[in-house]
Amino acid sequence: MKNISSLASVSPKAKIGQNVIIGPFCTVGENVTLHDDVTLKSHVCIDGITTVGEGTIIYPFASIGMPPQDLKYNGEPSTVEIGSKTTIREYVTIQPGTKDGGMKTQVGDNCLLMAGVHIAHDCIVGNNVIMANYATLGGHVHIGDHAVIGGLAAFHQFVRVGEHAMVGGMSGVERDVIPYGLVTGERSYLHGLNIVGLKRRGFSTPDLMELQKTFEFLLMDNNTPLAEKIKNFVDTNPNLSASQEILIQFLQAQSKRSFTLPKLNQDKN
């Protein structure tokens, strides 16, 4: 069954699953797919080649799948993909990818995007991500699973944020944020590990101690090249935990940005 308001404008070509609710004054374009149990409260605009996963709820005045705010975009058939059981609050904007960025913008499962969040072209947002009011992602930003982004935080294009990271409200993020890190500041810097968040997610005391040791060895000393520090750490710690491996892999991956560092070290760069 479908519950579609007579005041909504839904293309007959759109693919609408079972138990979908579409409230008044919503518009749904011809290339949109709404999976089972999706709810569009009212005044939601979804266009482009957009897929919304099962059980996702979208609140009034959200705009999803409209052309990206990128002057290089030339109408290519890029997509927006939104996962299951994600909540998208009022005035959220999510825009499709471009030919220079993989042709896809993606939001994962079980995310909470609070009012006014903007997700630009070619962004990849993982699962269980929380973005507070008016957080803004420039193009090509990648946000890892379980990350928490504070209100009014703004991210430069191509920034990566690792899983379980916390970015404080009103932070300006120009550099990559390590997994498990805690970052704040007008020009953000790394305070250390997101200890409170990690404890809430069930990380044990030994896990946290190992991560803290890794963090201090690799990121507190700015006098030794990072690649050399990583090699020394791996050579002297042959039995790395899964969390340590995730952190090291993030540091070794190619990126267009440098890393957000502790304040004293970052000021030297």
Rosetta blueprint (number, residue, H / E / L):
1 M L
2 K E
3 N E
4 I E
5 S L
6 S L
7 L L
8 A L
9 S E
10 V E
11 S L
12 P L
13 K L
14 A L
15 K E
16 I E
17 G L
18 Q L
19 N L
20 V E
21 I E
22 I E
23 G L
24 P L
25 F L
26 C L
27 T E
28 V E
29 G L
30 E L
31 N L
32 V E
33 T E
34 L E
35 H L
36 D L
37 D L
38 V L
39 T E
40 L E
41 K L
42 S L
43 H L
44 V L
45 C E
46 I E
47 D L
48 G L
49 I E
50 T E
51 T E
52 V E
53 G L
54 E L
55 G L
56 T L
57 I E
58 I E
59 Y L
60 P L
61 F L
62 A L
63 S E
64 I E
65 G L
66 M L
67 P L
68 P L
69 Q L
70 D L
71 L L
72 K L
73 Y L
74 N L
75 G L
76 E L
77 P L
78 S L
79 T E
80 V E
81 E E
82 I E
83 G L
84 S L
85 K L
86 T L
87 T E
88 I E
89 R L
90 E L
91 Y L
92 V L
93 T E
94 I E
95 Q L
96 P L
97 G L
98 T L
99 K L
100 D L
101 G L
102 G L
103 M L
104 K E
105 T E
106 Q E
107 V E
108 G L
109 D L
110 N L
111 C L
112 L E
113 L E
114 M L
115 A L
116 G L
117 V L
118 H E
119 I E
120 A L
121 H L
122 D L
123 C L
124 I E
125 V E
126 G L
127 N L
128 N L
129 V L
130 I E
131 M E
132 A L
133 N L
134 Y L
135 A L
136 T E
137 L E
138 G L
139 G L
140 H L
141 V L
142 H E
143 I E
144 G L
145 D L
146 H L
147 A L
148 V E
149 I E
150 G L
151 G L
152 L L
153 A L
154 A E
155 F E
156 H L
157 Q L
158 F L
159 V L
160 R E
161 V E
162 G L
163 E L
164 H L
165 A L
166 M E
167 V E
168 G L
169 G L
170 M L
171 S L
172 G E
173 V E
174 E L
175 R L
176 D E
177 V E
178 I L
179 P L
180 Y L
181 G E
182 L E
183 V E
184 T E
185 G L
186 E L
187 R L
188 S L
189 Y E
190 L E
191 H E
192 G E
193 L E
194 N L
195 I H
196 V H
197 G H
198 L H
199 K H
200 R H
201 R L
202 G L
203 F L
204 S L
205 T H
206 P H
207 D H
208 L H
209 M H
210 E H
211 L H
212 Q H
213 K H
214 T H
215 F H
216 E H
217 F H
218 L H
219 L H
220 M L
221 D L
222 N L
223 N L
224 T L
225 P L
226 L H
227 A H
228 E H
229 K H
230 I H
231 K H
232 N H
233 F H
234 V H
235 D H
236 T H
237 N L
238 P L
239 N L
240 L L
241 S L
242 A H
243 S H
244 Q H
245 E H
246 I H
247 L H
248 I H
249 Q H
250 F H
251 L H
252 Q H
253 A L
254 Q L
255 S L
256 K L
257 R L
258 S L
259 F E
260 T L
261 L L
262 P L
263 K H
264 L H
265 N H
266 Q H
267 D H
268 K H
269 N L
